Amino acid sequence: MSPGHGPTPNGWAAIGAAGVIVAAAVFFWLLAPAPTAHTAVERRPTNAIATVPPHPEPWYRTGLPVDGDIVPIGVDTTGHVTVTRSGERALRVTITDFRTDLATADVRVQLTGGDVVGTGQEARWVPDGDPVEVGTIPHGATSAVIDLRVPQILPPQVHSLVILDWNTTTILGGAELLPAG
């Protein structure tokens, strides 16, 4: 009898096994992640300390001394103000030659991030943020020294001082604070 045409049963098994191996190889090749280029990675010593970006110093540590002339805003109020450091964490606000037409009560003193602009009848306060009351000038006084022992309560940047009526909180005058020369 002549041999049959085609593979024998063992041959079919070998072909099937080879087919499974080839299919698995193609399957894994398709699912494999794309090759990546290897780049050099900077190595840091294990004891290196992370560098923290510098935190800006608060105004009361870097922006002093400042001073300015008190100009009238609505009421004839004049004087001069100087703000200096009086310790590591303390400020001194000194007001001299103070005069106001208001003669009925003490006046409030506030430091603010706003600006006092203009002079004479054109002077006005341009608000920016919340003013912080730092003290008072007693009724009839021509000078005052106010020590502020907690300057952290001040706005991040202080640009001006404003004087207000104690009873009505009407702004009587203000001073733009500039670096003392």
Solvent accessible surface area in square Angstrom, and as a share of the most:
residue,aa,sasa,rsa
1,M,239,1.07
2,S,90,0.58
3,P,120,0.75
4,G,69,0.66
5,H,193,0.86
6,G,57,0.54
7,P,61,0.38
8,T,87,0.50
9,P,114,0.72
10,N,126,0.65
11,G,23,0.22
12,W,152,0.53
13,A,68,0.52
14,A,64,0.50
15,I,98,0.50
16,G,40,0.39
17,A,55,0.42
18,A,52,0.40
19,G,39,0.38
20,V,104,0.60
21,I,118,0.60
22,V,93,0.54
23,A,61,0.48
24,A,40,0.31
25,A,61,0.47
26,V,77,0.44
27,F,113,0.47
28,F,139,0.58
29,W,188,0.66
30,L,119,0.59
31,L,119,0.59
32,A,57,0.44
33,P,122,0.77
34,A,81,0.63
35,P,134,0.84
36,T,105,0.61
37,A,93,0.72
38,H,177,0.79
39,T,109,0.63
40,A,107,0.83
41,V,121,0.70
42,E,136,0.61
43,R,222,0.81
44,R,183,0.67
45,P,92,0.58
46,T,149,0.87
47,N,129,0.66
48,A,58,0.45
49,I,159,0.81
50,A,88,0.68
51,T,129,0.75
52,V,119,0.69
53,P,103,0.65
54,P,128,0.81
55,H,157,0.70
56,P,104,0.65
57,E,96,0.43
58,P,50,0.32
59,W,17,0.06
60,Y,14,0.06
61,R,68,0.25
62,T,91,0.53
63,G,26,0.25
64,L,29,0.14
65,P,67,0.42
66,V,7,0.04
67,D,38,0.20
68,G,11,0.11
69,D,95,0.49
70,I,4,0.02
71,V,30,0.17
72,P,35,0.22
73,I,23,0.12
74,G,86,0.83
75,V,41,0.24
76,D,56,0.29
77,T,0,0.00
78,T,46,0.27
79,G,12,0.11
80,H,56,0.25
81,V,0,0.00
82,T,40,0.24
83,V,0,0.00
84,T,46,0.27
85,R,97,0.36
86,S,49,0.32
87,G,36,0.35
88,E,111,0.50
89,R,136,0.50
90,A,11,0.09
91,L,0,0.00
92,R,96,0.35
93,V,0,0.00
94,T,39,0.23
95,I,0,0.00
96,T,54,0.31
97,D,115,0.59
98,F,9,0.04
99,R,122,0.45
100,T,31,0.18
101,D,89,0.46
102,L,37,0.18
103,A,70,0.54
104,T,110,0.64
105,A,18,0.14
106,D,54,0.28
107,V,5,0.03
108,R,55,0.20
109,V,0,0.00
110,Q,27,0.12
111,L,0,0.00
112,T,0,0.00
113,G,7,0.06
114,G,0,0.00
115,D,47,0.24
116,V,11,0.06
117,V,56,0.32
118,G,45,0.43
119,T,100,0.58
120,G,44,0.43
121,Q,183,0.81
122,E,134,0.60
123,A,10,0.08
124,R,139,0.51
125,W,46,0.16
126,V,57,0.33
127,P,85,0.54
128,D,90,0.47
129,G,58,0.55
130,D,117,0.61
131,P,48,0.30
132,V,27,0.15
133,E,68,0.31
134,V,18,0.10
135,G,21,0.20
136,T,52,0.30
137,I,1,0.00
138,P,74,0.46
139,H,101,0.45
140,G,71,0.69
141,A,30,0.23
142,T,90,0.53
143,S,61,0.40
144,A,13,0.10
145,V,91,0.52
146,I,15,0.08
147,D,55,0.29
148,L,16,0.08
149,R,168,0.61
150,V,79,0.46
151,P,1,0.01
152,Q,98,0.44
153,I,92,0.47
154,L,17,0.08
155,P,21,0.13
156,P,116,0.73
157,Q,97,0.43
158,V,5,0.03
159,H,69,0.31
160,S,0,0.00
161,L,0,0.00
162,V,1,0.00
163,I,0,0.00
164,L,13,0.06
165,D,12,0.06
166,W,101,0.35
167,N,105,0.54
168,T,87,0.50
169,T,70,0.41
170,T,73,0.42
171,I,40,0.20
172,L,3,0.02
173,G,0,0.00
174,G,0,0.00
175,A,0,0.00
176,E,48,0.22
177,L,11,0.05
178,L,106,0.53
179,P,110,0.69
180,A,40,0.31
181,G,126,1.21
